Amino acid sequence: MSDRLFLVKVLGLSAVPRVLTACLTLISFSVMVRALGAPAYGVLVYLGAVIGILESFVDFGVSSAAGKGIAEARVKRSQTLRVEVAEWARLQGMVAVVGFVPFLGIAYVAVRANGRIEIHTLLILVVALSAWITIAANLIRACLRSCLAFKALAVLDTAESVARSASWLLVAWFAPTTMGLAVAGLVVTGVPCAVGSLMLRRVLRRSYANPDCPNAAGVRQPAGPPYRMMLKESLSFLGLRVSTRMFQALPIVVIGRMFGADIVGIIGSFGKIAEQMGFPFAVIGNALAVRAEEVRSRGEAAVVALWDAALRFVVSSGVLAGGVFLAAGLLARILTPESPIASTVFAILSLSVITSAVSSVVAPMSDYVGALRQRVVMITVFTIGQLPVIWIGGKLFGQVGAVVAYVVAVLLMNGGYLSIAKRAFLGRSPYVCRSEIWYLTGLSATALVVSLCVRRLMGEGILPLVRHVDVSLLQLLVFGSVIVAGVGLSQRMRAMFFSWSFFDFSGER
């Protein structure tokens, strides 16, 4: 299968169900957040941030290490694939069970240490149980992804998304409380575990029954990797997992302790919307990660083509970020109409769409080719460094200052991701970014400036025929029209962004 067809197939398997479930998610999430209100939702976001850090230790990095190990087994020793999946699952179960009681105890103490946001003990228990059960779902997803079972992943994601959307609607209609949402989340957590287990067994059974596979029935399977090696690999990914979770969660904790649950709810609401928008980049990043070692083995030309594709995806996220920036006011009116600061916060956080794309597309590839340790060190440094910056920003400029400081830290860290990944793939060899990438970057900036001028023209009465049209919708229309026209006028841009070549990561420059 060609590299282009590989990505098209991966996205195609997810596209139709994901578009439908994304629409359902956006509607149900908006209804739920409006019913709860930003402060009530913020309590759950804050609690999830604290427990999410601790959950990383209970996971112990096994799910991420399993993804790498199984991907390697699929390519180099397919006859041990089924055995290795079982061994990784056994290891994950052991560390999760051993860490369960300490996890609950430390979570209770950590959450109770907060003095500004009141959280009941039962709520802590429910959210902690949800996080603990999610460990199994993470391992199942990693196994399916490394087995290239993207059709099964699409079924799993669709089932989970539909169940979660239904639970949000039930919460909004019958139990619009923080506890109601937490209980619904606990119930939904079992869906990916149940569906994913069935899908993984089906995938492995098909591989095991294949007469062309050296792991066919009747042949004794070789032993899997030793636990010592598996634990060592897991420890490496544990550092990445903990540092990443801390980088993501500690700003929420600091901001929550400084300003309360309202601003945390606003940030969490935007994060959920951004998660839906960033799904294609997550799918692409996971697909490229499991193929990264294969691509690097083909030589520098293949690596350069891979980088061309990765940056093509990242710069495309800039177009999406521009649209989110223009729609910030509209999103705020839909999600948190009672919060006057929400539109400003959403506009600032629109940059996180780009950083999310970098984290999803570029960072995982580098982890699979030996850059894991460098990324862990960098994330740790940024995790420590961002906290005083956020605190100072909050003290000097209030809630907006804290959010700006957080976004700046994320931007700088993702610049570090790009640098680490470049060295991992190309070493000291130079990389020259394609002109089409610069063209789309400049075009996006131009379209954004032109769209912002629309508000000024409407305010001065220069555009009287459209003064009754929502300004955010008009700006989005202008922004999209400029982008489409700018790309359509260039044959090279059309060939790169409006054709199947967009997904190619093996072609010539």
C-alpha positions as CSV (number, residue, x, y, z in Angstrom):
1,M,0.0,0.0,0.0
2,S,1.4,3.4,-1.0
3,D,2.0,6.0,1.7
4,R,-0.6,8.3,0.2
5,L,-3.2,5.5,0.1
6,F,-2.3,4.6,3.6
7,L,-3.2,8.0,5.0
8,V,-6.3,8.3,2.8
9,K,-7.5,4.9,4.0
10,V,-6.9,5.8,7.7
11,L,-8.7,9.1,7.4
12,G,-11.5,7.6,5.2
13,L,-12.3,4.9,7.8
14,S,-12.8,7.7,10.4
15,A,-14.1,10.5,8.3
16,V,-17.8,9.8,7.8
17,P,-18.6,8.4,11.3
18,R,-16.4,11.1,12.9
19,V,-18.1,14.0,11.1
20,L,-21.5,12.7,12.2
21,T,-20.4,12.1,15.8
22,A,-18.6,15.4,15.9
23,C,-21.7,17.2,15.0
24,L,-23.6,15.3,17.6
25,T,-20.9,16.0,20.2
26,L,-20.8,19.7,19.5
27,I,-24.6,19.9,19.9
28,S,-24.9,17.8,23.0
29,F,-21.8,19.4,24.6
30,S,-23.2,22.9,24.0
31,V,-26.6,21.9,25.5
32,M,-24.9,20.3,28.5
33,V,-22.5,23.2,29.3
34,R,-25.3,25.7,29.0
35,A,-27.4,23.6,31.4
36,L,-24.6,23.2,34.0
37,G,-23.0,26.6,33.6
38,A,-19.2,27.4,33.4
39,P,-18.6,27.3,37.2
40,A,-20.2,23.8,37.7
41,Y,-18.4,22.4,34.6
42,G,-15.2,24.0,35.8
43,V,-15.3,22.0,39.0
44,L,-15.1,18.8,37.0
45,V,-12.4,20.2,34.7
46,Y,-10.3,21.1,37.8
47,L,-10.8,17.8,39.4
48,G,-10.0,16.0,36.2
49,A,-6.7,18.0,35.9
50,V,-5.6,17.0,39.3
51,I,-6.5,13.3,39.0
52,G,-5.2,13.1,35.4
53,I,-1.7,13.8,36.7
54,L,-2.0,11.0,39.3
55,E,-3.5,8.6,36.8
56,S,-0.3,8.8,34.8
57,F,1.6,7.1,37.6
58,V,-1.0,4.3,37.8
59,D,-0.8,3.8,34.0
60,F,3.0,3.7,34.4
61,G,3.5,4.5,30.8
62,V,2.6,0.9,29.8
63,S,0.0,1.8,27.2
64,S,2.4,4.1,25.3
65,A,5.3,1.6,25.6
66,A,2.9,-1.1,24.4
67,G,2.1,0.9,21.3
68,K,5.7,1.2,20.3
69,G,6.5,-2.5,21.2
70,I,3.6,-3.9,19.3
71,A,4.3,-1.7,16.2
72,E,7.8,-3.0,16.2
73,A,6.6,-6.6,16.6
74,R,4.2,-6.2,13.7
75,V,7.0,-5.3,11.4
76,K,9.9,-7.4,12.7
77,R,8.4,-10.5,14.4
78,S,4.8,-10.9,13.5
79,Q,4.8,-14.4,14.8
80,T,4.9,-13.1,18.4
81,L,2.3,-10.4,17.9
82,R,-0.5,-12.1,19.8
83,V,1.8,-13.1,22.6
84,E,3.2,-9.6,23.0
85,V,-0.3,-8.1,23.2
86,A,-1.2,-10.5,25.9
87,E,2.0,-9.8,27.8
88,W,1.5,-6.0,27.6
89,A,-2.1,-6.4,28.8
90,R,-1.0,-8.5,31.7
91,L,1.7,-6.0,32.7
92,Q,-0.8,-3.1,32.5
93,G,-3.3,-5.0,34.7
94,M,-0.7,-5.7,37.4
95,V,0.6,-2.1,37.7
96,A,-3.0,-0.7,37.6
97,V,-4.2,-3.0,40.4
98,V,-1.2,-2.4,42.6
99,G,-1.5,1.4,42.2
100,F,-5.3,1.6,42.7
101,V,-5.4,2.2,46.4
102,P,-2.5,4.7,46.6
103,F,-4.0,6.4,43.6
104,L,-7.3,7.0,45.5
105,G,-5.6,8.1,48.7
106,I,-3.3,10.6,47.1
107,A,-6.1,11.9,44.8
108,Y,-8.2,12.6,47.9
109,V,-5.4,14.4,49.7
110,A,-4.4,16.4,46.6
111,V,-7.9,17.6,45.8
112,R,-8.7,18.4,49.4
113,A,-5.6,20.6,49.6
114,N,-7.4,23.1,47.3
115,G,-9.1,25.8,49.4
116,R,-11.0,27.8,46.7
117,I,-13.1,25.2,44.9
118,E,-15.3,23.0,47.1
119,I,-15.3,19.4,46.0
120,H,-17.3,16.6,47.7
121,T,-15.6,13.2,48.5
122,L,-18.0,11.2,46.5
123,L,-17.3,13.3,43.4
124,I,-13.6,12.6,43.9
125,L,-14.2,8.9,44.0
126,V,-16.4,8.8,40.9
127,V,-13.9,10.8,38.8
128,A,-11.0,8.8,40.1
129,L,-12.7,5.5,39.1
130,S,-13.4,6.9,35.6
131,A,-9.7,7.8,35.2
132,W,-8.6,4.4,36.5
133,I,-10.9,2.5,34.1
134,T,-9.7,4.7,31.2
135,I,-6.3,3.0,31.6
136,A,-7.6,-0.1,30.0
137,A,-9.2,1.8,27.1
138,N,-5.9,3.6,26.4
139,L,-4.0,0.2,26.2
140,I,-6.7,-1.2,23.8
141,R,-6.4,1.9,21.6
142,A,-2.6,1.6,21.5
143,C,-2.8,-2.1,20.5
144,L,-5.3,-1.5,17.7
145,R,-3.3,1.5,16.4
146,S,-0.1,-0.4,16.3
147,C,-1.8,-3.4,14.6
148,L,-3.0,-0.8,11.9
149,A,-6.6,-1.8,12.8
150,F,-7.9,1.6,11.9
151,K,-11.3,0.3,11.0
152,A,-11.7,-1.2,14.4
153,L,-10.6,2.1,15.9
154,A,-13.2,4.0,13.9
155,V,-15.9,1.7,15.3
156,L,-14.5,2.1,18.8
157,D,-14.4,5.9,18.6
158,T,-17.9,6.1,17.1
159,A,-19.4,4.0,19.8
160,E,-17.7,6.0,22.5
161,S,-18.7,9.3,21.0
162,V,-22.3,8.4,20.6
163,A,-22.5,7.1,24.1
164,R,-20.9,10.2,25.5
165,S,-23.1,12.5,23.5
166,A,-26.2,10.7,24.7
167,S,-25.0,10.9,28.3
168,W,-24.5,14.7,28.0
169,L,-28.1,15.1,26.7
170,L,-29.4,13.0,29.6
171,V,-27.4,15.1,32.1
172,A,-28.7,18.4,30.6
173,W,-32.3,17.2,30.7
174,F,-32.5,15.2,33.9
175,A,-29.4,15.8,36.1
176,P,-27.7,19.2,35.3
177,T,-25.2,18.9,38.2
178,T,-21.5,18.2,38.5
179,M,-22.2,14.9,40.1
180,G,-24.7,13.9,37.4
181,L,-22.0,14.6,34.7
182,A,-19.4,12.7,36.7
183,V,-21.6,9.6,37.0
184,A,-22.5,9.7,33.3
185,G,-18.8,9.9,32.5
186,L,-18.1,6.8,34.7
187,V,-20.8,4.8,32.9
188,V,-19.5,5.9,29.4
189,T,-16.0,4.9,30.3
190,G,-16.9,1.3,30.1
191,V,-18.0,1.6,26.5
192,P,-14.5,1.7,24.9
193,C,-13.3,-1.0,27.2
194,A,-16.1,-3.4,26.2
195,V,-16.2,-2.6,22.5
196,G,-12.4,-2.3,22.2
197,S,-11.8,-5.7,23.8
198,L,-14.1,-7.3,21.3
199,M,-12.4,-5.5,18.3
200,L,-8.9,-6.3,19.5
201,R,-9.7,-10.0,19.9
202,R,-11.2,-10.1,16.4
203,V,-8.1,-8.4,14.9
204,L,-5.7,-10.8,16.7
205,R,-7.9,-13.9,15.8
206,R,-7.8,-13.0,12.2
207,S,-4.0,-12.6,12.3
208,Y,-3.6,-15.9,14.2
209,A,-5.9,-17.8,11.8
210,N,-4.1,-16.6,8.7
211,P,-2.3,-19.6,7.1
212,D,0.3,-17.3,5.5
213,C,1.3,-16.0,8.9
214,P,4.1,-17.8,10.8
215,N,1.9,-17.6,13.9
216,A,-0.7,-19.9,12.4
217,A,-2.7,-22.4,14.4
218,G,-0.8,-25.4,15.5
219,V,2.5,-23.7,15.7
220,R,3.9,-23.0,19.1
221,Q,4.2,-19.3,19.7
222,P,7.6,-17.8,20.8
223,A,7.7,-16.1,24.2
224,G,7.0,-12.4,24.4
225,P,9.5,-9.8,25.6
226,P,10.8,-10.1,29.2
227,Y,9.0,-8.0,31.8
228,R,12.2,-6.3,32.8
229,M,12.6,-4.9,29.3
230,M,8.9,-4.0,29.2
231,L,9.1,-2.1,32.5
232,K,12.2,-0.2,31.3
233,E,10.5,0.9,28.2
234,S,7.4,1.8,30.2
235,L,9.5,3.9,32.5
236,S,10.7,5.9,29.5
237,F,7.2,6.6,28.4
238,L,6.1,7.2,32.0
239,G,8.3,10.2,32.1
240,L,6.8,11.6,28.9
241,R,3.2,10.8,30.1
242,V,3.7,12.5,33.5
243,S,5.5,15.5,32.2
244,T,2.9,16.0,29.5
245,R,0.0,15.6,31.9
246,M,1.6,18.0,34.3
247,F,2.3,20.6,31.6
248,Q,-1.4,20.4,30.6
249,A,-3.0,20.1,34.0
250,L,-0.9,22.3,36.3
251,P,-1.9,25.5,34.6
252,I,-5.5,24.6,35.1
253,V,-4.8,23.9,38.8
254,V,-2.9,27.2,39.2
255,I,-5.6,29.3,37.4
256,G,-8.3,27.5,39.3
257,R,-6.7,28.2,42.6
258,M,-6.2,31.9,41.6
259,F,-9.6,32.7,40.0
260,G,-12.0,29.9,40.8
261,A,-14.1,27.4,38.8
262,D,-15.6,29.9,36.3
263,I,-12.5,30.5,34.2
264,V,-11.5,26.8,34.5
265,G,-14.9,26.0,33.0
266,I,-14.4,28.4,30.1
267,I,-11.0,26.9,29.3
268,G,-12.4,23.4,29.6
269,S,-15.3,24.2,27.3
270,F,-12.9,25.5,24.6
271,G,-10.7,22.5,25.1
272,K,-13.5,20.1,24.3
273,I,-14.4,21.9,21.1
274,A,-10.7,22.1,20.1
275,E,-10.5,18.3,20.7
276,Q,-13.2,17.7,18.1
277,M,-11.5,20.0,15.6
278,G,-8.1,18.4,16.2
279,F,-9.3,14.8,15.6
280,P,-8.0,14.6,12.0
281,F,-4.5,15.7,13.1
282,A,-4.5,13.1,15.9
283,V,-5.5,10.3,13.4
284,I,-2.7,11.5,11.0
285,G,-0.2,11.8,13.8
286,N,-0.8,8.3,15.1
287,A,-0.7,6.8,11.6
288,L,2.6,8.5,10.8
289,A,4.1,7.5,14.1
290,V,3.7,3.8,13.5
291,R,5.2,4.2,10.1
292,A,8.0,6.6,11.1
293,E,10.8,4.0,11.5
294,E,9.9,2.5,8.2
295,V,10.1,5.8,6.4
296,R,13.4,6.7,8.1
297,S,14.9,3.4,6.9
298,R,14.3,4.5,3.3
299,G,16.8,7.3,3.4
300,E,16.9,11.1,3.6
301,A,14.7,11.7,0.6
302,A,11.8,9.8,2.2
303,V,12.3,11.6,5.5
304,V,12.2,15.0,3.7
305,A,9.0,14.0,2.1
306,L,7.6,13.0,5.4
307,W,8.5,16.4,6.9
308,D,6.9,18.1,3.9
309,A,3.7,16.3,4.7
310,A,3.8,16.9,8.4
311,L,4.3,20.7,7.9
312,R,1.5,20.7,5.3
313,F,-0.8,19.3,7.9
314,V,0.4,21.8,10.6
315,V,0.0,24.8,8.4
316,S,-3.5,23.7,7.5
317,S,-4.3,23.9,11.2
318,G,-3.4,27.5,11.0
319,V,-6.3,28.1,8.7
320,L,-8.6,26.3,11.2
321,A,-7.1,28.4,14.0
322,G,-7.9,31.6,12.1
323,G,-11.5,30.5,11.7
324,V,-11.8,29.7,15.4
325,F,-10.4,33.2,16.3
326,L,-13.0,34.9,14.2
327,A,-15.8,32.7,15.7
328,A,-14.7,33.2,19.3
329,G,-17.6,35.5,20.1
330,L,-20.1,33.1,18.5
331,L,-18.7,30.2,20.4
332,A,-18.9,32.1,23.6
333,R,-22.5,33.0,23.1
334,I,-23.4,29.3,22.4
335,L,-21.4,27.7,25.2
336,T,-21.0,30.2,28.1
337,P,-23.4,33.1,27.5
338,E,-23.3,34.1,31.2
339,S,-19.5,34.7,31.1
340,P,-18.5,38.1,29.7
341,I,-14.8,37.2,29.5
342,A,-15.4,34.0,27.5
343,S,-15.1,35.5,24.0
344,T,-11.7,37.0,24.9
345,V,-10.4,33.7,26.4
346,F,-11.7,31.7,23.4
347,A,-9.9,34.1,21.0
348,I,-6.6,33.7,22.9
349,L,-6.9,29.9,23.0
350,S,-7.5,29.7,19.3
351,L,-3.7,29.5,18.9
352,S,-3.9,26.1,20.7
353,V,-5.4,24.6,17.6
354,I,-2.0,25.0,15.9
355,T,-0.1,23.8,18.9
356,S,-2.4,20.8,19.2
357,A,-1.7,19.9,15.5
358,V,2.1,20.1,16.2
359,S,1.8,17.9,19.3
360,S,-0.4,15.4,17.4
361,V,1.5,15.2,14.1
362,V,5.1,15.9,14.7
363,A,5.8,14.9,18.4
364,P,4.6,11.3,18.2
365,M,6.9,10.6,15.1
366,S,10.0,11.7,17.0
367,D,9.1,9.5,20.0
368,Y,9.2,6.4,17.7
369,V,12.6,7.2,16.3
370,G,14.6,7.8,19.5
371,A,13.8,11.3,20.6
372,L,11.7,10.4,23.6
373,R,14.2,11.3,26.3
374,Q,14.9,14.8,24.8
375,R,11.2,15.5,24.7
376,V,10.6,14.4,28.3
377,V,13.4,16.7,29.5
378,M,12.1,19.7,27.5
379,I,8.5,19.2,28.7
380,T,9.7,19.0,32.3
381,V,11.6,22.2,32.0
382,F,8.6,24.0,30.5
383,T,6.3,22.5,33.1
384,I,8.3,24.0,35.9
385,G,9.0,27.3,34.1
386,Q,5.4,28.0,33.0
387,L,3.9,28.1,36.5
388,P,5.6,31.3,37.8
389,V,5.0,32.9,34.5
390,I,1.2,32.1,34.7
391,W,1.1,33.3,38.3
392,I,2.8,36.6,37.5
393,G,0.6,37.1,34.4
394,G,-2.5,36.4,36.6
395,K,-1.4,38.8,39.3
396,L,-0.5,41.6,36.9
397,F,-3.3,41.3,34.3
398,G,-5.9,39.1,35.9
399,Q,-7.5,36.1,34.1
400,V,-6.6,37.3,30.6
401,G,-2.9,37.6,31.6
402,A,-2.8,34.1,33.0
403,V,-4.4,32.6,29.9
404,V,-2.0,34.5,27.6
405,A,1.0,33.3,29.6
406,Y,-0.3,29.7,29.3
407,V,-0.7,30.0,25.5
408,V,2.8,31.5,25.1
409,A,4.3,28.7,27.1
410,V,2.6,26.1,24.9
411,L,3.7,27.9,21.7
412,L,7.3,27.9,22.8
413,M,7.2,24.2,23.8
414,N,5.8,23.2,20.5
415,G,8.6,25.1,18.8
416,G,10.9,22.8,20.8
417,Y,9.0,19.8,19.6
418,L,9.7,20.8,16.0
419,S,13.4,21.3,16.8
420,I,13.8,17.9,18.5
421,A,11.9,16.0,15.8
422,K,14.0,17.7,13.1
423,R,17.2,16.6,14.7
424,A,15.8,13.0,15.3
425,F,15.0,12.6,11.6
426,L,17.6,14.7,9.8
427,G,20.4,15.3,12.2
428,R,22.5,18.2,11.1
429,S,21.2,18.1,7.6
430,P,19.4,21.3,6.6
431,Y,15.7,21.2,5.8
432,V,14.3,23.8,3.4
433,C,10.6,24.4,3.9
434,R,8.6,24.2,0.6
435,S,7.4,27.5,-0.9
436,E,3.8,26.3,-0.8
437,I,3.9,26.1,3.0
438,W,5.1,29.7,3.2
439,Y,2.5,30.7,0.7
440,L,-0.4,29.3,2.7
441,T,1.0,30.8,5.9
442,G,1.0,34.3,4.3
443,L,-2.3,33.7,2.7
444,S,-3.9,32.8,6.1
445,A,-2.5,35.9,7.7
446,T,-3.8,38.1,4.9
447,A,-7.2,36.5,5.0
448,L,-7.4,37.1,8.8
449,V,-6.5,40.8,8.4
450,V,-9.1,41.2,5.7
451,S,-11.7,39.5,7.8
452,L,-11.0,41.7,10.8
453,C,-11.5,44.8,8.6
454,V,-15.1,43.6,8.0
455,R,-16.0,44.4,11.7
456,R,-14.5,47.9,11.4
457,L,-16.3,48.6,8.1
458,M,-19.6,47.4,9.6
459,G,-19.1,49.6,12.7
460,E,-18.6,52.7,10.5
461,G,-21.6,51.9,8.4
462,I,-19.7,51.4,5.2
463,L,-21.4,48.0,4.7
464,P,-25.0,48.9,5.4
465,L,-26.4,46.0,3.4
466,V,-25.0,43.4,5.8
467,R,-25.3,45.3,9.1
468,H,-28.0,42.9,10.3
469,V,-25.8,39.8,9.6
470,D,-23.9,38.3,12.5
471,V,-20.4,39.8,12.2
472,S,-18.7,36.5,13.1
473,L,-20.5,34.6,10.4
474,L,-19.6,37.3,7.8
475,Q,-16.0,37.3,8.9
476,L,-15.8,33.6,8.6
477,L,-17.3,33.8,5.1
478,V,-14.7,36.4,4.0
479,F,-11.9,34.4,5.6
480,G,-12.8,31.2,3.8
481,S,-13.4,33.0,0.5
482,V,-9.9,34.6,0.6
483,I,-8.3,31.2,1.4
484,V,-10.1,29.3,-1.3
485,A,-9.4,32.0,-3.9
486,G,-5.8,32.3,-3.0
487,V,-5.2,28.6,-3.2
488,G,-7.3,28.2,-6.3
489,L,-5.4,30.8,-8.3
490,S,-2.1,28.9,-8.0
491,Q,-1.7,25.7,-9.9
492,R,1.0,24.4,-7.5
493,M,-1.2,25.2,-4.5
494,R,-4.2,23.4,-6.0
495,A,-2.0,20.4,-6.7
496,M,-0.8,20.3,-3.1
497,F,-3.9,21.2,-1.1
498,F,-6.8,20.4,-3.3
499,S,-5.8,17.0,-4.5
500,W,-4.9,13.6,-3.1
501,S,-1.3,14.7,-3.1
502,F,-2.1,16.5,0.2
503,F,-1.8,13.1,1.9
504,D,1.4,12.0,0.1
505,F,4.5,11.6,2.3
506,S,6.7,9.7,-0.2
507,G,6.8,11.7,-3.3
508,E,9.4,13.9,-4.9
509,R,9.7,17.6,-4.4
